Amino acid sequence: MDANQDILQGKWHELKGQVKQRWGKLTEGDVTRLSGKTEELAGILQQRYGYGKAQAELEINQWISDHAPTLNAT
């Protein structure tokens, strides 16, 4: 998830709203506390949704893949 982590960290301020939209169980506090690290997001998804680590990582990777053109644009 290293490349994905770089993408999230680099664009986190732009992605917070989209992350909250995708995972509606995340609170504003959750999203604010996250710094764009995929490990942190995976941990919060595990807490809020009851996902295992693999499922949380799969969800994040799928979301990033779906948004790749937007995320890679400068």
VMD Tcl script that builds the backbone (N, CA, C; Angstrom):
set m [mol new atoms 222]
animate dup $m
set s [atomselect $m all]
$s set {name element resname resid chain x y z} {
  {N N MET 1 A 0.812 -1.207 0.000}
  {CA C MET 1 A 0.000 0.000 0.000}
  {C C MET 1 A 0.851 1.265 0.000}
  {N N ASP 2 A 2.147 1.134 -0.198}
  {CA C ASP 2 A 3.036 2.292 -0.113}
  {C C ASP 2 A 2.702 3.382 -1.128}
  {N N ALA 3 A 2.479 3.005 -2.380}
  {CA C ALA 3 A 2.150 4.009 -3.397}
  {C C ALA 3 A 0.823 4.680 -3.063}
  {N N ASN 4 A -0.128 3.908 -2.603}
  {CA C ASN 4 A -1.416 4.464 -2.222}
  {C C ASN 4 A -1.270 5.408 -1.033}
  {N N GLN 5 A -0.404 5.040 -0.101}
  {CA C GLN 5 A -0.176 5.903 1.055}
  {C C GLN 5 A 0.371 7.242 0.609}
  {N N ASP 6 A 1.307 7.236 -0.335}
  {CA C ASP 6 A 1.874 8.480 -0.848}
  {C C ASP 6 A 0.787 9.348 -1.487}
  {N N ILE 7 A -0.093 8.701 -2.249}
  {CA C ILE 7 A -1.180 9.434 -2.910}
  {C C ILE 7 A -2.088 10.068 -1.864}
  {N N LEU 8 A -2.492 9.287 -0.884}
  {CA C LEU 8 A -3.405 9.816 0.131}
  {C C LEU 8 A -2.766 10.944 0.923}
  {N N GLN 9 A -1.527 10.764 1.342}
  {CA C GLN 9 A -0.872 11.802 2.133}
  {C C GLN 9 A -0.710 13.085 1.329}
  {N N GLY 10 A -0.348 12.960 0.079}
  {CA C GLY 10 A -0.111 14.129 -0.752}
  {C C GLY 10 A -1.375 14.915 -1.070}
  {N N LYS 11 A -2.507 14.254 -1.082}
  {CA C LYS 11 A -3.770 14.891 -1.476}
  {C C LYS 11 A -4.802 14.897 -0.358}
  {N N TRP 12 A -4.377 14.593 0.873}
  {CA C TRP 12 A -5.335 14.373 1.953}
  {C C TRP 12 A -6.292 15.540 2.145}
  {N N HIS 13 A -5.796 16.764 2.126}
  {CA C HIS 13 A -6.678 17.911 2.354}
  {C C HIS 13 A -7.776 17.993 1.299}
  {N N GLU 14 A -7.509 17.478 0.096}
  {CA C GLU 14 A -8.507 17.493 -0.975}
  {C C GLU 14 A -9.465 16.305 -0.880}
  {N N LEU 15 A -9.047 15.250 -0.203}
  {CA C LEU 15 A -9.803 13.998 -0.207}
  {C C LEU 15 A -10.678 13.768 1.012}
  {N N LYS 16 A -10.506 14.567 2.040}
  {CA C LYS 16 A -11.250 14.336 3.283}
  {C C LYS 16 A -12.749 14.204 3.053}
  {N N GLY 17 A -13.316 15.097 2.287}
  {CA C GLY 17 A -14.755 15.064 2.031}
  {C C GLY 17 A -15.175 13.812 1.281}
  {N N GLN 18 A -14.363 13.393 0.318}
  {CA C GLN 18 A -14.673 12.194 -0.452}
  {C C GLN 18 A -14.573 10.939 0.412}
  {N N VAL 19 A -13.608 10.932 1.317}
  {CA C VAL 19 A -13.447 9.794 2.226}
  {C C VAL 19 A -14.666 9.694 3.132}
  {N N LYS 20 A -15.095 10.818 3.667}
  {CA C LYS 20 A -16.267 10.824 4.549}
  {C C LYS 20 A -17.522 10.428 3.772}
  {N N GLN 21 A -17.604 10.833 2.529}
  {CA C GLN 21 A -18.745 10.475 1.685}
  {C C GLN 21 A -18.763 8.962 1.430}
  {N N ARG 22 A -17.611 8.394 1.159}
  {CA C ARG 22 A -17.513 6.959 0.861}
  {C C ARG 22 A -17.800 6.114 2.092}
  {N N TRP 23 A -17.229 6.511 3.220}
  {CA C TRP 23 A -17.405 5.758 4.462}
  {C C TRP 23 A -18.151 6.640 5.452}
  {N N GLY 24 A -19.448 6.642 5.335}
  {CA C GLY 24 A -20.309 7.537 6.100}
  {C C GLY 24 A -20.293 7.342 7.603}
  {N N LYS 25 A -19.818 6.201 8.061}
  {CA C LYS 25 A -19.753 5.969 9.502}
  {C C LYS 25 A -18.589 6.712 10.155}
  {N N LEU 26 A -17.679 7.244 9.336}
  {CA C LEU 26 A -16.569 8.016 9.892}
  {C C LEU 26 A -17.101 9.353 10.388}
  {N N THR 27 A -16.661 9.739 11.554}
  {CA C THR 27 A -17.076 11.034 12.095}
  {C C THR 27 A -16.170 12.128 11.547}
  {N N GLU 28 A -16.601 13.349 11.725}
  {CA C GLU 28 A -15.758 14.486 11.327}
  {C C GLU 28 A -14.439 14.439 12.098}
  {N N GLY 29 A -14.517 14.040 13.361}
  {CA C GLY 29 A -13.314 13.901 14.185}
  {C C GLY 29 A -12.357 12.848 13.651}
  {N N ASP 30 A -12.921 11.718 13.192}
  {CA C ASP 30 A -12.087 10.660 12.598}
  {C C ASP 30 A -11.317 11.215 11.412}
  {N N VAL 31 A -12.044 11.866 10.520}
  {CA C VAL 31 A -11.443 12.366 9.288}
  {C C VAL 31 A -10.411 13.447 9.588}
  {N N THR 32 A -10.695 14.295 10.544}
  {CA C THR 32 A -9.766 15.363 10.926}
  {C C THR 32 A -8.492 14.782 11.529}
  {N N ARG 33 A -8.631 13.751 12.360}
  {CA C ARG 33 A -7.472 13.132 13.015}
  {C C ARG 33 A -6.566 12.411 12.037}
  {N N LEU 34 A -7.141 11.846 11.002}
  {CA C LEU 34 A -6.339 11.112 10.022}
  {C C LEU 34 A -5.425 12.080 9.279}
  {N N SER 35 A -4.230 11.628 9.004}
  {CA C SER 35 A -3.282 12.494 8.295}
  {C C SER 35 A -3.045 12.005 6.872}
  {N N GLY 36 A -3.918 11.121 6.394}
  {CA C GLY 36 A -3.768 10.613 5.044}
  {C C GLY 36 A -3.002 9.312 4.973}
  {N N LYS 37 A -2.657 8.743 6.103}
  {CA C LYS 37 A -1.936 7.472 6.110}
  {C C LYS 37 A -2.936 6.331 5.962}
  {N N THR 38 A -2.659 5.439 5.026}
  {CA C THR 38 A -3.570 4.334 4.782}
  {C C THR 38 A -3.708 3.433 6.008}
  {N N GLU 39 A -2.641 3.281 6.775}
  {CA C GLU 39 A -2.717 2.446 7.980}
  {C C GLU 39 A -3.703 3.028 8.977}
  {N N GLU 40 A -3.699 4.338 9.129}
  {CA C GLU 40 A -4.636 4.986 10.046}
  {C C GLU 40 A -6.067 4.827 9.549}
  {N N LEU 41 A -6.282 5.047 8.257}
  {CA C LEU 41 A -7.611 4.900 7.683}
  {C C LEU 41 A -8.087 3.461 7.833}
  {N N ALA 42 A -7.217 2.501 7.578}
  {CA C ALA 42 A -7.587 1.092 7.728}
  {C C ALA 42 A -8.002 0.794 9.167}
  {N N GLY 43 A -7.271 1.342 10.120}
  {CA C GLY 43 A -7.607 1.135 11.529}
  {C C GLY 43 A -8.976 1.685 11.890}
  {N N ILE 44 A -9.276 2.874 11.401}
  {CA C ILE 44 A -10.582 3.484 11.666}
  {C C ILE 44 A -11.697 2.683 10.988}
  {N N LEU 45 A -11.456 2.216 9.761}
  {CA C LEU 45 A -12.468 1.399 9.068}
  {C C LEU 45 A -12.714 0.100 9.829}
  {N N GLN 46 A -11.670 -0.474 10.393}
  {CA C GLN 46 A -11.835 -1.691 11.191}
  {C C GLN 46 A -12.705 -1.409 12.410}
  {N N GLN 47 A -12.493 -0.281 13.052}
  {CA C GLN 47 A -13.284 0.076 14.241}
  {C C GLN 47 A -14.736 0.364 13.883}
  {N N ARG 48 A -14.951 1.196 12.880}
  {CA C ARG 48 A -16.304 1.662 12.552}
  {C C ARG 48 A -17.153 0.618 11.835}
  {N N TYR 49 A -16.509 -0.195 10.993}
  {CA C TYR 49 A -17.250 -1.135 10.161}
  {C C TYR 49 A -17.055 -2.594 10.561}
  {N N GLY 50 A -16.135 -2.857 11.490}
  {CA C GLY 50 A -15.872 -4.228 11.906}
  {C C GLY 50 A -15.100 -5.037 10.877}
  {N N TYR 51 A -14.428 -4.353 9.951}
  {CA C TYR 51 A -13.623 -5.028 8.942}
  {C C TYR 51 A -12.385 -5.646 9.581}
  {N N GLY 52 A -11.890 -6.705 8.963}
  {CA C GLY 52 A -10.561 -7.203 9.274}
  {C C GLY 52 A -9.554 -6.317 8.542}
  {N N LYS 53 A -8.292 -6.495 8.854}
  {CA C LYS 53 A -7.253 -5.670 8.232}
  {C C LYS 53 A -7.266 -5.819 6.708}
  {N N ALA 54 A -7.359 -7.062 6.227}
  {CA C ALA 54 A -7.336 -7.303 4.779}
  {C C ALA 54 A -8.523 -6.638 4.093}
  {N N GLN 55 A -9.704 -6.721 4.695}
  {CA C GLN 55 A -10.894 -6.113 4.105}
  {C C GLN 55 A -10.763 -4.591 4.073}
  {N N ALA 56 A -10.248 -4.001 5.141}
  {CA C ALA 56 A -10.062 -2.550 5.183}
  {C C ALA 56 A -9.090 -2.104 4.090}
  {N N GLU 57 A -7.985 -2.825 3.943}
  {CA C GLU 57 A -7.003 -2.485 2.912}
  {C C GLU 57 A -7.600 -2.653 1.518}
  {N N LEU 58 A -8.398 -3.697 1.315}
  {CA C LEU 58 A -9.060 -3.911 0.037}
  {C C LEU 58 A -9.998 -2.761 -0.301}
  {N N GLU 59 A -10.782 -2.331 0.685}
  {CA C GLU 59 A -11.700 -1.201 0.496}
  {C C GLU 59 A -10.935 0.061 0.089}
  {N N ILE 60 A -9.851 0.341 0.785}
  {CA C ILE 60 A -9.049 1.541 0.503}
  {C C ILE 60 A -8.441 1.450 -0.899}
  {N N ASN 61 A -7.859 0.305 -1.214}
  {CA C ASN 61 A -7.246 0.141 -2.536}
  {C C ASN 61 A -8.268 0.277 -3.648}
  {N N GLN 62 A -9.460 -0.283 -3.446}
  {CA C GLN 62 A -10.507 -0.186 -4.454}
  {C C GLN 62 A -10.936 1.273 -4.629}
  {N N TRP 63 A -11.095 1.969 -3.524}
  {CA C TRP 63 A -11.501 3.379 -3.581}
  {C C TRP 63 A -10.446 4.210 -4.307}
  {N N ILE 64 A -9.186 3.955 -4.011}
  {CA C ILE 64 A -8.102 4.681 -4.675}
  {C C ILE 64 A -8.089 4.355 -6.166}
  {N N SER 65 A -8.269 3.086 -6.511}
  {CA C SER 65 A -8.309 2.698 -7.933}
  {C C SER 65 A -9.451 3.390 -8.658}
  {N N ASP 66 A -10.599 3.472 -8.010}
  {CA C ASP 66 A -11.762 4.132 -8.612}
  {C C ASP 66 A -11.522 5.615 -8.826}
  {N N HIS 67 A -10.671 6.217 -7.989}
  {CA C HIS 67 A -10.418 7.659 -8.052}
  {C C HIS 67 A -9.048 7.990 -8.639}
  {N N ALA 68 A -8.368 7.009 -9.215}
  {CA C ALA 68 A -6.996 7.198 -9.700}
  {C C ALA 68 A -6.828 8.397 -10.620}
  {N N PRO 69 A -7.694 8.616 -11.614}
  {CA C PRO 69 A -7.482 9.793 -12.471}
  {C C PRO 69 A -7.514 11.107 -11.693}
  {N N THR 70 A -8.407 11.206 -10.735}
  {CA C THR 70 A -8.513 12.407 -9.915}
  {C C THR 70 A -7.306 12.541 -8.991}
  {N N LEU 71 A -6.889 11.441 -8.401}
  {CA C LEU 71 A -5.802 11.468 -7.440}
  {C C LEU 71 A -4.457 11.762 -8.095}
  {N N ASN 72 A -4.272 11.295 -9.314}
  {CA C ASN 72 A -2.993 11.491 -9.994}
  {C C ASN 72 A -2.889 12.831 -10.701}
  {N N ALA 73 A -3.991 13.534 -10.848}
  {CA C ALA 73 A -3.972 14.852 -11.491}
  {C C ALA 73 A -3.348 15.858 -10.544}
  {N N THR 74 A -2.640 16.815 -11.091}
  {CA C THR 74 A -2.013 17.828 -10.236}
  {C C THR 74 A -2.744 19.136 -10.365}
}
mol reanalyze $m
mol bondsrecalc $m
mol representation Tube
mol addrep $m
